């Protein structure tokens, strides 16, 4: 087992938990949090792949580091936008869930 294996396992766990949370949870805030868990897993996996290339004797490349830093900034901006939209939805609709989610949860609008 080499030095990058624990990082690869941690990245796979983060990606798996993020995907599960994004698919299994119907609440928008939990989906945002799950996608925020998925992002660092992908960034860590990208770093592991770049490190394995450097360990194999290939010359060091600053492009993976630049891409990860750019990805972190974009993920932060996307999270801020998603939370702002969720707050607007809460203010406008009085609920942080969408109409189809409320109807699927058993809150039927039928009188009979």
C-alpha positions as CSV (number, residue, x, y, z in Angstrom):
1,X,0.0,0.0,0.0
2,X,1.5,3.3,-1.0
3,X,1.2,6.8,0.5
4,X,-1.7,7.9,-1.8
5,X,-4.0,5.0,-1.1
6,X,-5.6,6.4,2.1
7,X,-6.3,9.7,0.2
8,X,-7.8,7.8,-2.7
9,X,-10.1,5.8,-0.3
10,X,-11.1,9.1,1.5
11,X,-11.9,10.7,-1.9
12,X,-14.0,7.7,-2.9
13,X,-15.9,7.8,0.4
14,X,-16.6,11.6,0.0
15,X,-17.8,11.1,-3.6
16,X,-20.0,8.2,-2.6
17,X,-21.5,10.1,0.4
18,X,-22.1,13.2,-1.8
19,X,-23.8,11.2,-4.5
20,X,-25.9,9.3,-2.1
21,X,-27.0,12.5,-0.3
22,X,-27.8,14.3,-3.6
23,X,-29.9,11.4,-4.8
24,X,-31.6,10.3,-1.6
25,X,-32.6,13.6,0.0
26,X,-35.5,15.5,-1.4
27,X,-34.8,18.7,0.6
28,X,-32.9,21.4,-1.4
29,X,-30.6,22.4,1.5
30,X,-29.5,18.8,2.0
31,X,-28.9,18.5,-1.7
32,X,-26.7,21.6,-1.6
33,X,-24.7,20.2,1.4
34,X,-24.4,16.8,-0.4
35,X,-23.0,18.5,-3.5
36,X,-20.6,20.5,-1.2
37,X,-19.4,17.1,0.1
38,X,-19.0,15.7,-3.4
39,X,-16.8,18.6,-4.6
40,X,-13.9,18.1,-2.2
41,X,-14.0,14.4,-2.9
42,X,-13.5,15.1,-6.6
43,X,-10.8,17.7,-5.8
44,X,-9.0,15.2,-3.6
45,X,-9.3,12.5,-6.2
46,X,-7.8,14.8,-8.8
47,X,-4.9,15.6,-6.4
48,X,-4.3,11.8,-5.9
49,X,-4.1,11.2,-9.6
50,X,-1.7,14.2,-10.1
51,X,0.4,12.9,-7.2
52,X,0.6,9.4,-8.6
53,X,1.8,10.9,-11.9
54,X,4.6,12.8,-10.0
55,X,5.5,9.7,-8.1
56,X,5.9,7.8,-11.3
57,X,8.7,10.0,-12.4
58,X,6.8,12.4,-14.5
59,X,7.7,16.1,-14.1
60,X,5.6,18.2,-11.7
61,X,2.8,20.0,-13.4
62,X,1.2,23.1,-11.8
63,X,-2.0,22.8,-13.9
64,X,-3.8,20.3,-11.5
65,X,-3.2,22.6,-8.6
66,X,-4.5,25.6,-10.5
67,X,-7.6,23.7,-11.6
68,X,-8.4,22.6,-8.1
69,X,-8.0,26.1,-6.7
70,X,-10.2,27.4,-9.5
71,X,-12.7,24.6,-8.8
72,X,-12.8,25.6,-5.1
73,X,-13.6,29.2,-6.0
74,X,-16.3,28.2,-8.4
75,X,-17.8,25.8,-5.9
76,X,-17.9,28.5,-3.3
77,X,-19.6,30.9,-5.7
78,X,-22.1,28.3,-6.8
79,X,-22.9,27.4,-3.2
80,X,-23.5,31.1,-2.3
81,X,-25.8,31.4,-5.3
82,X,-27.8,28.2,-4.4
83,X,-28.2,29.3,-0.8
84,X,-29.3,32.8,-1.9
85,X,-31.9,31.2,-4.2
86,X,-33.1,28.9,-1.5
87,X,-33.6,31.9,0.9
88,X,-35.6,33.7,-1.8
89,X,-37.7,30.6,-2.3
90,X,-38.3,30.4,1.5
91,X,-39.3,34.1,1.5
92,X,-41.6,33.8,-1.6
93,X,-43.3,30.5,-0.9
94,X,-43.0,30.2,2.8
95,X,-41.4,26.8,2.5
96,X,-37.9,25.6,1.4
97,X,-39.3,22.8,-0.6
98,X,-40.8,22.8,-4.1
99,X,-44.5,22.1,-4.7
100,X,-44.0,18.6,-6.1
101,X,-41.9,17.7,-3.0
102,X,-44.7,18.8,-0.7
103,X,-47.4,16.9,-2.6
104,X,-45.3,13.7,-2.7
105,X,-44.8,14.0,1.1
106,X,-48.5,13.4,1.7
107,X,-49.8,17.0,1.9
108,X,-52.6,16.5,-0.6
109,X,-54.6,19.5,-1.8
110,X,-57.7,17.3,-2.5
111,X,-60.8,17.9,-0.4
112,X,-62.1,14.4,-0.6
